Amino acid sequence: MSPRTSPEPVHALKERRDGHLSRLVGSMPYAAFLGIEFDRRGDELTAVLPFKDMLIGDPMVPALHGGVTASFLETAAIVELSWSILWPEMESGTGGDVGPRLPKTIDFTIDYLRSGLPRDAYARARVVRSGRRFASVHVEAWQDNRARLFAQATGHFLMPADPRDDPGHV
């Protein structure tokens, strides 16, 4: 009979997960430029775009710039996809040593459903399909009411190569 190991303390588990997420998001300088943050609850992520005046595209309307909206949604998709790759490795204790491996965007289609207002925005991405080489992700963005989206997008991504598949990797 093997000795029973005690479970990892909750605070240590939370710190480890938050550290991995912080390194992942920190590897994307444009996310920092826009001020994109991620709220993590277990393995579920919500992207948060805190409002700043510099995000306004047309001050007469005023509305969030379409490029900011697109970047916000694409960042949410990439982080969610990367997190879904990282999660099993991180939970098994085998991940996190090689740094974030980000997927590459193949195409990204955005539906602008209404103007983004001058306030905080939120987005959730869902991995629709993920294989060894390609993945598909759907993202929805809202502001005050999750049922009232202001944009949504679908992206296709080239999955990062696993460094352990490289024969030269030690």
C-alpha positions as CSV (number, residue, x, y, z in Angstrom):
1,M,0.0,0.0,0.0
2,S,1.4,3.4,-1.0
3,P,1.5,6.3,1.4
4,R,-1.4,8.8,0.9
5,T,-0.3,12.2,-0.3
6,S,-2.1,15.2,0.9
7,P,-3.8,17.5,-1.7
8,E,-2.1,20.7,-2.8
9,P,-3.2,23.6,-0.5
10,V,-5.9,25.7,-2.2
11,H,-3.8,28.9,-2.0
12,A,-0.8,27.2,-3.7
13,L,-3.1,25.8,-6.4
14,K,-4.6,29.2,-7.1
15,E,-1.2,30.9,-7.1
16,R,0.1,28.3,-9.6
17,R,-2.8,28.7,-11.9
18,D,-2.8,32.5,-11.7
19,G,1.0,32.5,-12.4
20,H,0.5,30.4,-15.5
21,L,-2.3,32.7,-16.8
22,S,-0.2,35.8,-16.0
23,R,2.8,34.4,-18.0
24,L,0.5,33.5,-20.9
25,V,-1.2,37.0,-21.1
26,G,2.2,38.7,-20.4
27,S,3.6,37.0,-23.5
28,M,1.2,39.2,-25.6
29,P,2.4,42.8,-25.4
30,Y,-0.6,44.2,-27.4
31,A,-3.0,42.8,-24.7
32,A,-1.1,44.9,-22.1
33,F,-1.2,47.9,-24.4
34,L,-5.0,47.7,-24.6
35,G,-5.3,46.8,-20.9
36,I,-7.0,43.4,-21.5
37,E,-7.3,41.4,-18.3
38,F,-8.6,37.9,-17.6
39,D,-10.9,36.8,-14.8
40,R,-10.3,33.2,-14.0
41,R,-12.8,30.9,-12.3
42,G,-11.4,27.4,-12.3
43,D,-10.6,26.6,-16.0
44,E,-13.1,29.3,-17.2
45,L,-11.8,32.6,-18.5
46,T,-13.6,35.9,-19.1
47,A,-11.6,38.6,-21.0
48,V,-12.1,42.1,-19.6
49,L,-11.4,45.3,-21.6
50,P,-11.5,48.1,-19.0
51,F,-12.7,51.3,-20.7
52,K,-10.2,54.0,-21.5
53,D,-10.7,57.1,-23.7
54,M,-8.0,56.0,-26.1
55,L,-10.2,53.0,-27.2
56,I,-12.8,55.3,-28.8
57,G,-12.7,55.3,-32.6
58,D,-15.3,58.0,-33.3
59,P,-15.6,60.6,-30.6
60,M,-18.8,61.9,-32.2
61,V,-20.7,58.7,-31.6
62,P,-18.8,57.7,-29.2
63,A,-18.0,54.1,-30.0
64,L,-15.2,51.7,-29.4
65,H,-12.8,51.5,-32.4
66,G,-13.5,48.5,-34.6
67,G,-9.8,47.5,-34.5
68,V,-9.9,47.5,-30.7
69,T,-13.0,45.3,-30.7
70,A,-11.3,42.9,-33.2
71,S,-8.1,42.8,-31.2
72,F,-10.0,42.2,-28.0
73,L,-11.9,39.2,-29.5
74,E,-8.8,37.7,-31.1
75,T,-6.9,38.0,-27.9
76,A,-9.7,36.3,-26.0
77,A,-9.7,33.5,-28.5
78,I,-5.9,33.0,-28.5
79,V,-5.7,33.0,-24.7
80,E,-8.7,30.6,-24.3
81,L,-7.2,28.2,-26.9
82,S,-3.7,28.4,-25.2
83,W,-5.3,28.0,-21.8
84,S,-7.1,24.9,-23.0
85,I,-3.7,23.5,-24.2
86,L,-2.0,24.5,-21.0
87,W,-4.6,23.3,-18.5
88,P,-4.1,19.5,-18.7
89,E,-0.3,19.9,-18.6
90,M,-0.5,22.4,-15.7
91,E,-2.9,20.2,-13.7
92,S,-0.7,17.1,-14.2
93,G,2.4,19.0,-13.1
94,T,4.2,18.5,-16.5
95,G,3.5,22.0,-18.1
96,G,4.7,25.5,-17.7
97,D,8.4,24.8,-18.2
98,V,8.7,25.7,-21.9
99,G,6.7,29.0,-21.7
100,P,3.5,29.8,-23.6
101,R,3.1,28.3,-27.0
102,L,0.7,30.6,-28.8
103,P,-1.5,29.4,-31.7
104,K,-1.1,31.4,-35.0
105,T,-4.2,33.0,-36.5
106,I,-5.2,31.6,-39.9
107,D,-8.4,33.6,-40.3
108,F,-10.7,35.6,-38.0
109,T,-14.2,36.7,-39.0
110,I,-15.9,39.3,-36.9
111,D,-19.6,40.2,-36.8
112,Y,-20.1,43.8,-35.4
113,L,-23.6,43.5,-34.1
114,R,-23.9,47.1,-32.6
115,S,-21.6,49.9,-31.5
116,G,-19.4,49.2,-28.5
117,L,-20.2,51.8,-25.9
118,P,-17.7,53.8,-23.9
119,R,-17.7,51.3,-21.0
120,D,-16.0,48.1,-19.9
121,A,-16.4,45.1,-22.3
122,Y,-16.3,41.4,-21.6
123,A,-15.7,38.4,-23.8
124,R,-15.9,34.6,-23.5
125,A,-14.3,32.3,-26.0
126,R,-15.3,28.6,-26.6
127,V,-13.0,26.1,-28.4
128,V,-15.3,24.5,-31.0
129,R,-12.7,22.1,-32.3
130,S,-9.1,21.5,-31.4
131,G,-6.9,19.0,-33.2
132,R,-3.1,18.5,-33.4
133,R,-2.7,21.0,-36.3
134,F,-5.8,23.2,-36.4
135,A,-8.4,24.7,-34.0
136,S,-11.6,26.6,-34.3
137,V,-12.8,29.1,-31.7
138,H,-16.0,31.1,-31.3
139,V,-16.0,34.4,-29.2
140,E,-18.8,36.5,-27.9
141,A,-18.5,40.1,-26.5
142,W,-20.9,42.1,-24.4
143,Q,-21.0,45.1,-22.1
144,D,-23.8,45.5,-19.6
145,N,-25.9,42.5,-20.6
146,R,-24.5,39.1,-21.6
147,A,-27.6,38.3,-23.7
148,R,-27.0,41.6,-25.7
149,L,-23.8,41.0,-27.7
150,F,-22.1,43.8,-29.4
151,A,-19.7,41.6,-31.4
152,Q,-18.9,38.0,-32.0
153,A,-16.2,36.2,-34.0
154,T,-15.0,32.9,-35.3
155,G,-11.3,32.2,-35.7
156,H,-9.3,29.3,-37.1
157,F,-5.8,28.8,-35.7
158,L,-2.7,26.8,-36.5
159,M,-1.8,24.9,-33.3
160,P,1.7,25.4,-31.9
161,A,4.1,22.5,-32.3
162,D,4.8,20.6,-29.1
163,P,8.5,21.1,-28.2
164,R,8.5,17.5,-26.9
165,D,7.9,16.3,-30.4
166,D,11.2,17.8,-31.5
167,P,13.9,15.2,-31.5
168,G,16.5,17.8,-30.5
169,H,14.4,18.8,-27.4
170,V,16.1,17.7,-24.1
